[in-house]
Amino acid sequence: MISNILWGLVVGGVGFLLSWKTEWFVYNFGRMAWAEKYLGSDGGTRLATKFIGFLAIAAGLMLITGLFDNFMNWFAGIIVPGSNR
């Protein structure tokens, strides 16, 4: 239980940093070619970074509340039919 809370805080914190300091990540790690091509001409990488950060925050909250396993079972059931227990 405590490990779920700690991991959730770490994952959520990384997601918050990705959303908050997007420009720093783009400057230091470069642009994503696929994001620039499909998400916009100049802001695609920033949009993708913020979206990844949002997903990390959501995953962190699910880890903290104990809903991550249920969500992954549901998601696996959509992708691979018959995989739910």
C-alpha positions as YAML, in Angstrom:
chain: A
units: angstrom
residues:
- id: 1
  name: MET
  ca: [0.00, 0.00, 0.00]
- id: 2
  name: ILE
  ca: [2.75, 2.45, 0.93]
- id: 3
  name: SER
  ca: [4.73, 1.46, -2.18]
- id: 4
  name: ASN
  ca: [1.71, 2.24, -4.37]
- id: 5
  name: ILE
  ca: [1.46, 5.68, -2.82]
- id: 6
  name: LEU
  ca: [5.18, 6.35, -3.27]
- id: 7
  name: TRP
  ca: [5.24, 5.11, -6.87]
- id: 8
  name: GLY
  ca: [2.09, 7.09, -7.61]
- id: 9
  name: LEU
  ca: [3.70, 10.25, -6.27]
- id: 10
  name: VAL
  ca: [6.84, 9.62, -8.35]
- id: 11
  name: VAL
  ca: [4.90, 8.93, -11.56]
- id: 12
  name: GLY
  ca: [2.58, 11.88, -10.94]
- id: 13
  name: GLY
  ca: [5.54, 14.13, -10.16]
- id: 14
  name: VAL
  ca: [7.28, 13.18, -13.39]
- id: 15
  name: GLY
  ca: [4.04, 13.85, -15.27]
- id: 16
  name: PHE
  ca: [3.73, 17.23, -13.59]
- id: 17
  name: LEU
  ca: [7.31, 18.11, -14.56]
- id: 18
  name: LEU
  ca: [6.67, 17.04, -18.16]
- id: 19
  name: SER
  ca: [3.64, 19.32, -18.32]
- id: 20
  name: TRP
  ca: [5.19, 22.22, -16.42]
- id: 21
  name: LYS
  ca: [8.69, 22.32, -17.95]
- id: 22
  name: THR
  ca: [7.81, 21.27, -21.49]
- id: 23
  name: GLU
  ca: [10.13, 23.81, -23.10]
- id: 24
  name: TRP
  ca: [13.10, 22.55, -21.06]
- id: 25
  name: PHE
  ca: [12.46, 18.97, -22.19]
- id: 26
  name: VAL
  ca: [12.12, 20.03, -25.84]
- id: 27
  name: TYR
  ca: [15.31, 22.10, -25.64]
- id: 28
  name: ASN
  ca: [17.37, 19.34, -24.00]
- id: 29
  name: PHE
  ca: [15.97, 16.23, -25.70]
- id: 30
  name: GLY
  ca: [14.97, 17.63, -29.08]
- id: 31
  name: ARG
  ca: [11.84, 17.41, -31.16]
- id: 32
  name: MET
  ca: [9.77, 14.32, -31.97]
- id: 33
  name: ALA
  ca: [9.50, 14.03, -35.74]
- id: 34
  name: TRP
  ca: [6.25, 12.07, -35.69]
- id: 35
  name: ALA
  ca: [4.67, 14.61, -33.31]
- id: 36
  name: GLU
  ca: [5.69, 17.52, -35.52]
- id: 37
  name: LYS
  ca: [4.28, 15.72, -38.56]
- id: 38
  name: TYR
  ca: [0.95, 14.61, -37.14]
- id: 39
  name: LEU
  ca: [0.17, 17.01, -34.26]
- id: 40
  name: GLY
  ca: [1.14, 20.36, -35.71]
- id: 41
  name: SER
  ca: [3.91, 22.14, -37.54]
- id: 42
  name: ASP
  ca: [5.83, 23.79, -34.70]
- id: 43
  name: GLY
  ca: [4.01, 22.83, -31.53]
- id: 44
  name: GLY
  ca: [3.50, 19.11, -32.02]
- id: 45
  name: THR
  ca: [6.34, 18.10, -29.72]
- id: 46
  name: ARG
  ca: [5.12, 20.39, -26.97]
- id: 47
  name: LEU
  ca: [1.57, 19.06, -27.31]
- id: 48
  name: ALA
  ca: [2.79, 15.44, -27.22]
- id: 49
  name: THR
  ca: [4.96, 16.14, -24.16]
- id: 50
  name: LYS
  ca: [2.06, 17.72, -22.29]
- id: 51
  name: PHE
  ca: [-0.21, 14.82, -23.25]
- id: 52
  name: ILE
  ca: [2.34, 12.26, -22.02]
- id: 53
  name: GLY
  ca: [2.61, 14.28, -18.80]
- id: 54
  name: PHE
  ca: [-1.17, 14.24, -18.41]
- id: 55
  name: LEU
  ca: [-1.24, 10.46, -18.90]
- id: 56
  name: ALA
  ca: [1.51, 10.07, -16.29]
- id: 57
  name: ILE
  ca: [-0.44, 12.20, -13.81]
- id: 58
  name: ALA
  ca: [-3.56, 10.09, -14.42]
- id: 59
  name: ALA
  ca: [-1.55, 6.86, -13.98]
- id: 60
  name: GLY
  ca: [-0.03, 8.23, -10.77]
- id: 61
  name: LEU
  ca: [-3.46, 9.03, -9.37]
- id: 62
  name: MET
  ca: [-4.67, 5.55, -10.29]
- id: 63
  name: LEU
  ca: [-1.65, 4.04, -8.54]
- id: 64
  name: ILE
  ca: [-2.31, 6.07, -5.39]
- id: 65
  name: THR
  ca: [-6.00, 5.14, -5.26]
- id: 66
  name: GLY
  ca: [-5.45, 1.48, -6.16]
- id: 67
  name: LEU
  ca: [-7.36, 1.64, -9.45]
- id: 68
  name: PHE
  ca: [-4.40, 0.98, -11.75]
- id: 69
  name: ASP
  ca: [-4.77, -2.83, -11.77]
- id: 70
  name: ASN
  ca: [-8.48, -2.61, -12.52]
- id: 71
  name: PHE
  ca: [-7.85, -0.11, -15.32]
- id: 72
  name: MET
  ca: [-5.14, -2.27, -16.89]
- id: 73
  name: ASN
  ca: [-7.39, -5.36, -16.75]
- id: 74
  name: TRP
  ca: [-10.16, -3.37, -18.44]
- id: 75
  name: PHE
  ca: [-7.75, -1.99, -21.07]
- id: 76
  name: ALA
  ca: [-6.28, -5.43, -21.78]
- id: 77
  name: GLY
  ca: [-9.82, -6.76, -22.20]
- id: 78
  name: ILE
  ca: [-10.41, -4.23, -24.95]
- id: 79
  name: ILE
  ca: [-7.17, -4.98, -26.78]
- id: 80
  name: VAL
  ca: [-7.10, -8.77, -26.26]
- id: 81
  name: PRO
  ca: [-10.63, -10.17, -26.01]
- id: 82
  name: GLY
  ca: [-10.99, -12.91, -23.42]
- id: 83
  name: SER
  ca: [-8.03, -11.77, -21.31]
- id: 84
  name: ASN
  ca: [-10.18, -10.59, -18.38]
- id: 85
  name: ARG
  ca: [-10.26, -12.86, -15.38]
...
